[in-house]
Amino acid sequence: MGRVTARRPVLRITPEGNVRRPDTLAVEEPIEIRLAGRSLTVTMRTPGHDVELAHGFLLAEGIIGSREDIVAVRYCNGVDESGANTYNVLDVALADGVDVADGAGTRNFLTSSACGVCGKESLDQVRTRTRFPLATDGPAVTAEALASMPDALRRRQKIFDTTGGLHAAGLFTPDGVLLAVREDVGRHNAVDKVLGWALIEDRVPLAETVLIVSGRASFELAQKAVMAGVPMLGAVSAPSSLAVDLAADAGLTLVGFLRGGSMNVYTGADRIKAGG
């Protein structure tokens, strides 16, 4: 579809003078996810990897736990003013026996950092809903390998290089090999896409991986990691207080300010080993 970037006119003002020119921007469009024709959620995203987005979102919401839980995904006939398909409505058919709890998947159109949930009740809900409780041991990751991951992720942010306006999420092996990276205007969507990739590739639960995000670590991102069985989440920026609380409650290793050779380890420090 090639709709991940768009050109818009801009006035560039510098000490050397002003110039008008086109600028390349990241595309932001809504996508509606339906289950058997019934609307489940709408979110703003960068087009591309939409099927992975749907898989990852449903995994993170606890609706599915494996790729076999989905039997078909197709675009519906949403059209623009010219009659062309917008590819902004995705319908998912679940396998027989996959039940959807009331209220599952509901996401406000303007998503808050924690999707409107907070407190001890929310922490307990994530811990009890996940199908993949985190093991108390492993994987062991050296500080050196962990420190190398944000740069490896950044080198693969091709759309960010063009627009400067996208978040990224990447899955790594404990020794620093990048398995997959996805970009999106929404940090939660970038994580959903990369988790959806893993689900389609039959890699869930992700017990031997590290999830790295290009921005901050919110409660929602920590929740998604726990729901997919990811034992370690690293962020280039800061975590929120509730993300740290959830990580401590669920046994997730949470690392923030992961830049250069330094990092802040908020929870689960026993998984990080000194030396190379």
Secondary structure as a PSIPRED ss2 file (coil, helix, strand):
# PSIPRED VFORMAT (PSIPRED V4.0)

   1 M C   1.000  0.000  0.000
   2 G C   1.000  0.000  0.000
   3 R C   1.000  0.000  0.000
   4 V C   1.000  0.000  0.000
   5 T E   0.000  0.000  1.000
   6 A E   0.000  0.000  1.000
   7 R E   0.000  0.000  1.000
   8 R E   0.000  0.000  1.000
   9 P E   0.000  0.000  1.000
  10 V E   0.000  0.000  1.000
  11 L E   0.000  0.000  1.000
  12 R E   0.000  0.000  1.000
  13 I E   0.000  0.000  1.000
  14 T E   0.000  0.000  1.000
  15 P C   1.000  0.000  0.000
  16 E C   1.000  0.000  0.000
  17 G E   0.000  0.000  1.000
  18 N E   0.000  0.000  1.000
  19 V E   0.000  0.000  1.000
  20 R E   0.000  0.000  1.000
  21 R E   0.000  0.000  1.000
  22 P E   0.000  0.000  1.000
  23 D E   0.000  0.000  1.000
  24 T E   0.000  0.000  1.000
  25 L E   0.000  0.000  1.000
  26 A E   0.000  0.000  1.000
  27 V C   1.000  0.000  0.000
  28 E C   1.000  0.000  0.000
  29 E E   0.000  0.000  1.000
  30 P E   0.000  0.000  1.000
  31 I E   0.000  0.000  1.000
  32 E E   0.000  0.000  1.000
  33 I E   0.000  0.000  1.000
  34 R E   0.000  0.000  1.000
  35 L E   0.000  0.000  1.000
  36 A C   1.000  0.000  0.000
  37 G C   1.000  0.000  0.000
  38 R E   0.000  0.000  1.000
  39 S E   0.000  0.000  1.000
  40 L E   0.000  0.000  1.000
  41 T E   0.000  0.000  1.000
  42 V E   0.000  0.000  1.000
  43 T E   0.000  0.000  1.000
  44 M E   0.000  0.000  1.000
  45 R E   0.000  0.000  1.000
  46 T C   1.000  0.000  0.000
  47 P C   1.000  0.000  0.000
  48 G C   1.000  0.000  0.000
  49 H C   1.000  0.000  0.000
  50 D H   0.000  1.000  0.000
  51 V H   0.000  1.000  0.000
  52 E H   0.000  1.000  0.000
  53 L H   0.000  1.000  0.000
  54 A H   0.000  1.000  0.000
  55 H H   0.000  1.000  0.000
  56 G H   0.000  1.000  0.000
  57 F H   0.000  1.000  0.000
  58 L H   0.000  1.000  0.000
  59 L H   0.000  1.000  0.000
  60 A H   0.000  1.000  0.000
  61 E C   1.000  0.000  0.000
  62 G C   1.000  0.000  0.000
  63 I C   1.000  0.000  0.000
  64 I C   1.000  0.000  0.000
  65 G C   1.000  0.000  0.000
  66 S C   1.000  0.000  0.000
  67 R H   0.000  1.000  0.000
  68 E H   0.000  1.000  0.000
  69 D H   0.000  1.000  0.000
  70 I E   0.000  0.000  1.000
  71 V E   0.000  0.000  1.000
  72 A E   0.000  0.000  1.000
  73 V E   0.000  0.000  1.000
  74 R E   0.000  0.000  1.000
  75 Y E   0.000  0.000  1.000
  76 C C   1.000  0.000  0.000
  77 N C   1.000  0.000  0.000
  78 G C   1.000  0.000  0.000
  79 V E   0.000  0.000  1.000
  80 D C   1.000  0.000  0.000
  81 E C   1.000  0.000  0.000
  82 S C   1.000  0.000  0.000
  83 G C   1.000  0.000  0.000
  84 A C   1.000  0.000  0.000
  85 N E   0.000  0.000  1.000
  86 T C   1.000  0.000  0.000
  87 Y C   1.000  0.000  0.000
  88 N C   1.000  0.000  0.000
  89 V E   0.000  0.000  1.000
  90 L E   0.000  0.000  1.000
  91 D E   0.000  0.000  1.000
  92 V E   0.000  0.000  1.000
  93 A E   0.000  0.000  1.000
  94 L E   0.000  0.000  1.000
  95 A C   1.000  0.000  0.000
  96 D C   1.000  0.000  0.000
  97 G C   1.000  0.000  0.000
  98 V C   1.000  0.000  0.000
  99 D C   1.000  0.000  0.000
 100 V C   1.000  0.000  0.000
 101 A C   1.000  0.000  0.000
 102 D C   1.000  0.000  0.000
 103 G C   1.000  0.000  0.000
 104 A C   1.000  0.000  0.000
 105 G C   1.000  0.000  0.000
 106 T C   1.000  0.000  0.000
 107 R C   1.000  0.000  0.000
 108 N C   1.000  0.000  0.000
 109 F C   1.000  0.000  0.000
 110 L C   1.000  0.000  0.000
 111 T C   1.000  0.000  0.000
 112 S C   1.000  0.000  0.000
 113 S C   1.000  0.000  0.000
 114 A C   1.000  0.000  0.000
 115 C C   1.000  0.000  0.000
 116 G C   1.000  0.000  0.000
 117 V C   1.000  0.000  0.000
 118 C C   1.000  0.000  0.000
 119 G C   1.000  0.000  0.000
 120 K H   0.000  1.000  0.000
 121 E H   0.000  1.000  0.000
 122 S H   0.000  1.000  0.000
 123 L H   0.000  1.000  0.000
 124 D H   0.000  1.000  0.000
 125 Q H   0.000  1.000  0.000
 126 V H   0.000  1.000  0.000
 127 R H   0.000  1.000  0.000
 128 T H   0.000  1.000  0.000
 129 R H   0.000  1.000  0.000
 130 T C   1.000  0.000  0.000
 131 R C   1.000  0.000  0.000
 132 F C   1.000  0.000  0.000
 133 P C   1.000  0.000  0.000
 134 L C   1.000  0.000  0.000
 135 A C   1.000  0.000  0.000
 136 T C   1.000  0.000  0.000
 137 D C   1.000  0.000  0.000
 138 G C   1.000  0.000  0.000
 139 P C   1.000  0.000  0.000
 140 A C   1.000  0.000  0.000
 141 V E   0.000  0.000  1.000
 142 T E   0.000  0.000  1.000
 143 A H   0.000  1.000  0.000
 144 E H   0.000  1.000  0.000
 145 A H   0.000  1.000  0.000
 146 L H   0.000  1.000  0.000
 147 A H   0.000  1.000  0.000
 148 S H   0.000  1.000  0.000
 149 M H   0.000  1.000  0.000
 150 P H   0.000  1.000  0.000
 151 D H   0.000  1.000  0.000
 152 A H   0.000  1.000  0.000
 153 L H   0.000  1.000  0.000
 154 R H   0.000  1.000  0.000
 155 R H   0.000  1.000  0.000
 156 R C   1.000  0.000  0.000
 157 Q C   1.000  0.000  0.000
 158 K H   0.000  1.000  0.000
 159 I H   0.000  1.000  0.000
 160 F H   0.000  1.000  0.000
 161 D H   0.000  1.000  0.000
 162 T H   0.000  1.000  0.000
 163 T H   0.000  1.000  0.000
 164 G C   1.000  0.000  0.000
 165 G C   1.000  0.000  0.000
 166 L C   1.000  0.000  0.000
 167 H E   0.000  0.000  1.000
 168 A E   0.000  0.000  1.000
 169 A E   0.000  0.000  1.000
 170 G E   0.000  0.000  1.000
 171 L E   0.000  0.000  1.000
 172 F E   0.000  0.000  1.000
 173 T C   1.000  0.000  0.000
 174 P C   1.000  0.000  0.000
 175 D C   1.000  0.000  0.000
 176 G C   1.000  0.000  0.000
 177 V C   1.000  0.000  0.000
 178 L E   0.000  0.000  1.000
 179 L E   0.000  0.000  1.000
 180 A E   0.000  0.000  1.000
 181 V E   0.000  0.000  1.000
 182 R E   0.000  0.000  1.000
 183 E E   0.000  0.000  1.000
 184 D E   0.000  0.000  1.000
 185 V C   1.000  0.000  0.000
 186 G C   1.000  0.000  0.000
 187 R H   0.000  1.000  0.000
 188 H H   0.000  1.000  0.000
 189 N H   0.000  1.000  0.000
 190 A H   0.000  1.000  0.000
 191 V H   0.000  1.000  0.000
 192 D H   0.000  1.000  0.000
 193 K H   0.000  1.000  0.000
 194 V H   0.000  1.000  0.000
 195 L H   0.000  1.000  0.000
 196 G H   0.000  1.000  0.000
 197 W H   0.000  1.000  0.000
 198 A H   0.000  1.000  0.000
 199 L H   0.000  1.000  0.000
 200 I H   0.000  1.000  0.000
 201 E C   1.000  0.000  0.000
 202 D C   1.000  0.000  0.000
 203 R C   1.000  0.000  0.000
 204 V C   1.000  0.000  0.000
 205 P C   1.000  0.000  0.000
 206 L C   1.000  0.000  0.000
 207 A C   1.000  0.000  0.000
 208 E C   1.000  0.000  0.000
 209 T C   1.000  0.000  0.000
 210 V E   0.000  0.000  1.000
 211 L E   0.000  0.000  1.000
 212 I E   0.000  0.000  1.000
 213 V E   0.000  0.000  1.000
 214 S C   1.000  0.000  0.000
 215 G C   1.000  0.000  0.000
 216 R C   1.000  0.000  0.000
 217 A E   0.000  0.000  1.000
 218 S C   1.000  0.000  0.000
 219 F H   0.000  1.000  0.000
 220 E H   0.000  1.000  0.000
 221 L H   0.000  1.000  0.000
 222 A H   0.000  1.000  0.000
 223 Q H   0.000  1.000  0.000
 224 K H   0.000  1.000  0.000
 225 A H   0.000  1.000  0.000
 226 V H   0.000  1.000  0.000
 227 M H   0.000  1.000  0.000
 228 A C   1.000  0.000  0.000
 229 G C   1.000  0.000  0.000
 230 V C   1.000  0.000  0.000
 231 P C   1.000  0.000  0.000
 232 M E   0.000  0.000  1.000
 233 L E   0.000  0.000  1.000
 234 G E   0.000  0.000  1.000
 235 A E   0.000  0.000  1.000
 236 V C   1.000  0.000  0.000
 237 S C   1.000  0.000  0.000
 238 A C   1.000  0.000  0.000
 239 P E   0.000  0.000  1.000
 240 S C   1.000  0.000  0.000
 241 S H   0.000  1.000  0.000
 242 L H   0.000  1.000  0.000
 243 A H   0.000  1.000  0.000
 244 V H   0.000  1.000  0.000
 245 D H   0.000  1.000  0.000
 246 L H   0.000  1.000  0.000
 247 A H   0.000  1.000  0.000
 248 A H   0.000  1.000  0.000
 249 D H   0.000  1.000  0.000
 250 A H   0.000  1.000  0.000
 251 G C   1.000  0.000  0.000
 252 L C   1.000  0.000  0.000
 253 T E   0.000  0.000  1.000
 254 L E   0.000  0.000  1.000
 255 V E   0.000  0.000  1.000
 256 G E   0.000  0.000  1.000
 257 F E   0.000  0.000  1.000
 258 L E   0.000  0.000  1.000
 259 R E   0.000  0.000  1.000
 260 G C   1.000  0.000  0.000
 261 G C   1.000  0.000  0.000
 262 S E   0.000  0.000  1.000
 263 M E   0.000  0.000  1.000
 264 N E   0.000  0.000  1.000
 265 V E   0.000  0.000  1.000
 266 Y E   0.000  0.000  1.000
 267 T E   0.000  0.000  1.000
 268 G C   1.000  0.000  0.000
 269 A H   0.000  1.000  0.000
 270 D H   0.000  1.000  0.000
 271 R H   0.000  1.000  0.000
 272 I E   0.000  0.000  1.000
 273 K E   0.000  0.000  1.000
 274 A C   1.000  0.000  0.000
 275 G C   1.000  0.000  0.000
 276 G C   1.000  0.000  0.000
